[in-house]
Amino acid sequence: MEKKNMDFYSLEFDKDSEIFARINGLSYKDNCTVPVSDLRYLHVLHFGFDGKSHEGEIICNKYIADDLLDIFQKLYEAKYPIEKIKLVDEYGADDEKSMADNNSSSFNFRFISYTTKISKHGYGLAMDINTLYNPYVKTVDGRLSVEPANATDYVDRTKDFPYKIDDEDLAYKLFIEHGFEWGGAWKNSKDYQHFEVPDSVVKKLYN
Ligand SMILES: [Zn+2]
């Protein structure tokens, strides 16, 4: 089902499309096992940190397309600040570069390190918001790992700073309402920027 609206809409696309040409070999890697027909291109509006309206582009799974359109429309109506919503392909599909630039994005095909398991971003079933202010924090071999690396000022969540996602935050509330889970609630690591569909949904869709 497609929603048609001048500002918030989704499009199907195929391998002959201009949209596919933008992601081919980047977020849509040669070994991508997710069919293009499962992906959607979303156009949204968002309020930047400059307080002005900007256009945003997202590639996500068709399963969450209408949810994201509804969430981003409500965030826009509330003037919730999101600095950039660009395709990760504009950063060469390099997550670290995209996060370091505080870009918000969804689809980027990849396997979870050292496994054949596809990450939820690999299905376009996860969304990251204001990534610089909401880093992915974990402990690797006893050392703190912060992604993006330039986000160390935002690791301490007891501090007060703008664009912080916590459980009082509007984006948090909207994603939870739509059945997403928040990476900030994980036990062994914290991914404050990250919202994803539950494992049970991925199993249902792709087993
Ligand atoms: Zn994420």
Residues whose N, C-alpha, C, O or C-beta is under 5 A from the ligand:
A	BS01	ZN	A126 M127 D128 H194
